[in-house]
């Protein structure tokens, strides 16, 4: 550790007498739990894929056919559970949101991909970050059946943060879909929004030509048959050259969790034991107040354990106080998964 950091730490240490202490064993257990979840989260292979496709029953632009096509396409993967949900004009965000979240969390404990697909109309909400789905084109806000999809997406991000091994993919075939991509990041998971914006504002109408769902499913099937792993970026890159896609001047994949792409593969290969640089290169310095003194066997065992951890962790300093102040450099993604009381300062890498 450099002298400048030494001076910073020694001159800026807050009083830690009142901070919650923990034993070295608890620190080791909690870090191990975070590392295990981190290793699960970087795996590209899913034990289970759950698809939930929704459309308005009163929509007359072919969204029911798009919903069926999407489910049929994703069902080509292994271990897929599907559910098609037609929305009535009486459906509300709270009931639909609870149903979606329950299905997303139903396979907690396994490596799961939950896919939410919507085909139909949408309008901007009353705030810049809200997307409202509606059954009719040109419907004004507050003048007919509507559901705030941004709220449902936010609930899914919370669920993904709380459930180990759960990733979320949202495929939105509607106008104004870009609005749904705003908000905070999910922790410990991958969350992706895939959508296209329409030049004429009608991206889901089959009257205008093939829909975004049709393009997406065709590209998905083509890439799946090639037999190599592929991502949503590959799907978008495959359909962009299509001349019929002129009605979609903007297609995009937005990541709202870890900066790792959701990956599809018909025949999963060997799970990699090494962590990708995308989740280990960015680090932070953080500190813990450990009960034992620096020369105690439990603390020495903890330090030895950290030095040999599968996730890169650097022990920067072991500072004696009334007990021990332990300073670690850890990956940002590990830091966000730790459930431990920490000293109230955090240094980020330059």
N, C-alpha and C positions, 0 to 999 in steps of 0.2 A: 504494500500500500504506500502511496507517495506521501512525502512529508506534508504537502499541502492538504491532503485529505486528513492526515494525522492531526494537523493543527485545527482543521475544521471540526473534527469530531471531539477533540479534547477541549476545545474552547466553546463548543456549542452543545455539549451534552445537556439535556434537560434533567432536572431532578427526577430520579427514577424510584425514589423510596416508596411512592404511592402507586406505581404502576403494577399491574397484575403480574405476578411471577408464575412460572410454570417449571415443572421438572424437566430434566434433560430427556427422560423417557417420553413425556408428552410431546415435546418438540419433535423427537424422532418419529413418533407415530403419526403426527399430523403431517409432517413433511412427506413421509412414505405414502400416506393416503393421497396427497396432492400429486405426487409423482405417478402413482398408479392411475389416477384419473387422467393425467396428462398423456400417459402412454396409450391408454384406451382411445383418447380423443384424436390421436394422430393416425389411427388405423383407418385405411381406406376401405375396409371390407366390413359389410354389415350382416349381422345375424338375421335381421328382420327389416323389411321395407313395408311401411304402412302408407297407403294412399287414401286421401280424403278429397274427393272432387265435388265441388258445389256449383249449382247454377239455379237461376230462378225458373220456377215452373211456368210463370206467365211470360217469360222471355220468348220472343218469336223469331230470333235471329240464328237459330241453330246451335245454341249453347248446350242443349241436351246431347246432341250428337258429338260435340267436341268433348264433353265430359266423358261419354262412353269411350270415345277414341283414346283419350288420355289414359284411362284405366286399363284398357286393353293393351296399350303400348307398354306401360310400366310393368304389367303382369308378365312380361317376357323375362324379367329378372327372377331370381330364385327367392323363395320364402317371402312372397308378397301377400299382404292382406289389403283388400280394397273395400272402400265404402263410397257409394255415390249418394249424394244428398241433394234433393230438389228443395229449394226454398219456397215456402208459401208467402203470400203477402203479409201474413201475420207473424212471421219469424222476426226475432229481435236479436240484437248483438249479444246479450247476456246468455241466452240459452244456446245460441250457436257457438259462441266462444267457449262456453263450458264443455260442450260436446267435442269440439275440436281439441281442446287441451287434454281432456280425458283420454281421447284416442292417442294423442301424441305421447302421453306418459304411461300408456298401458303396458308397455314392454320394458319398464324401467329395470336396469341391471344388465341388459344385453346391449350389444352394439346395434343401434337402431337408426334408420333414416325415416323421418316422417315427411311426407310430401303433401302440401296443400295446394290444390289446383282450383282456379276459378275461371269460368268462361262467362262473359256477360258484360253488361254496361257498368260504368262507374263515373262518378263525378267528384270534384274536389269538395272537401268539407269546409267547415267554418274556420278552421285553422290551417296554416300552411303545411302541416304535417299529417293531415288526415285524408284518407281515401274512402269514399262512400260507394258501396256497390248498390245498384238499383236495377229493377226489372225492365225499366223502359228508358229508351233513348230520349235525351233532352229533358229528363225529369229535373225539376228544381229542388234544391235542398229543402227538406222539411215538408215537401208536398207529395208524399207517397211513400211506399215501402222503401226502407233503406237500412243498411247495416254498415257500421264503421269497421272496415277491414284493417285499418291501422291499429285499432285497439286489440283485435284478435292477433295480429302479428306481434305486437308488444307482449301479449300474454304468452305467446309461443316462445319468444326469446327468454322470458323469465323461466319458463318450464325447461328449456334447453340448458340454462345456467344451473338449474337445480338438479337435473337428472344426468347422472354420469353416463356417457356413451350415446347421448341423443343428439342427432343433427337434424336441422330443419331446412327444407327446400320449399319455397313458394313460387309457383308458376302462375303468373297473372296474365290472362288474356283479356285485357280491357283497356280502354282509353284512360288517361290520367294515372296509369300505373306507377309512374316514376315517383309520385307523391308518397306511395307506400314505403319507399325506401329510406325514409328519414327516421332518425331515432338513435338510441344508444346501442352499444355492442353487447352481444351475449358473451358470457364467460364460459370457458371450458368446452366450447362446442363450435360447430360450423353452422352458420345461418346464411342462406343465400336467397336473394330475390331475383327472379328471371322474368323479364317482361319486354314488351315492345310498345312504343308509342305510335299512334296512327296519325297519318297526315290529315285524314278527313275526320278524325275523332271517332271512327267506328272500326276499331281493330278486331272486333269479334264477330262482325256480320259476314256470313257466307255470301251475301248478296254482292259484297265488295270483292269477292275472290276468295282464295283459300285463307283461312284464319291463321293466327299465330300458333294456335294449338296444333293445327294440321301441319304447319311447317316444322314445329318443334318435334312432333311425334315422328315425322318422316326422317328427320335428321337423326333422332335418337335410335330408331330402328336400323338405319344405315350404319351408324357407328358401332352399334351393338353387334351387328353381324360381322364386322371386321375382326372382332375378337380381342381388341386391345383396350385397356382402360381409357376412359374419356371423361371429360368434364362438361359442365354447362357452357364454358367458354368455347369448347370444341363444337358444341351443338350450334351456338350462335354463329361461329365462323363458317360452319357448313351451310347455313341457310342464307347468310347475307348475300352471296352472289346471285341468288335466285331473282330473276327479273320480276316475278310476281310479288316480291317483297317491297316493291316501291311504295306501297301503302304504309310501310313502317319505316319512316326515316331514321328512327333510333331504336336499336335493340341493346339491351344491357344485362350484365350480371353484376349484382351488387352484393358484396359480402358484409354481413352485419354481425359476424362473430370472429373466430380466428381466421387469419389470413391464409387459409388452406382451402383449396377447391374441393367440393363434394365430387367424389369419383364413382363412376359406374363401371361395372365389369360383369360379364356373363359368367366367367369362370375365374373366381378369385385365386390369386397366386399366393406365394408365401408372404406372411406378414413380416414386414421389416422390423428389426429390433432396434435400429438406430433412429434417433429423432431428427426430423428435418431441420435445416438451419432456420427456416421461417419461424420456428417456435423456440429456438434457443439463442439466436444471435442478439436479440435485444434483451438487456439485463438491467436490473435495478439493485441498489444496495439497501438492505433493510436490517433491522436489529430486533433482538429478542432479549427479554429479561429472564435469565435462567436461575433457578434456585441454588444450584450447586456452585461451589467455588471452582476457579479455573483448573486446579490441580486434582479435582475429585475424579475417581474412576468413571462415574456415569457421564461426566462431561467429556472426558477423553474418548470414551466409547462413541459418543454422539459425533464428535469431530471426525473420528476415523470413519464412521458410517457415512458422513456427508462427503468426505474426500473420495469415497468409492461408490458414490451414488450413480445410477444410470443417467440421471439428468445432471448436466454440469452445474455444480455448486462450488463456489469458492469461499473458504473461510478467510475473511479479511483481518479480523481481530477478535481476540478474547480478552476483554477488559475487565479487571477486577473492580467491583463497586462494593455494595453491601452483600452482593452475590456475584453474578457475572453478566456482563453485557456482551452478547454474541452478535458480531456483525458478519453478514453474509451477502455475497453477490449471487443473485439467482436470476433465471430467466423471467421476463415479465409475465409470461403465461403461467409459470409456476406460482409466482407471487399472487396472482389474482385468485388462485385456487386454495391458497392457504387459509385455514380457519384458526388463527392464532392471534392473541393480543400482541401488538408490536409497539416498540418505542415510537413516539410521535414524530418521526422524521423519515424521509425517504429520499435517496439520492438517485437521480436517473443518469444513465450513461450519456455522454456527449455524442 
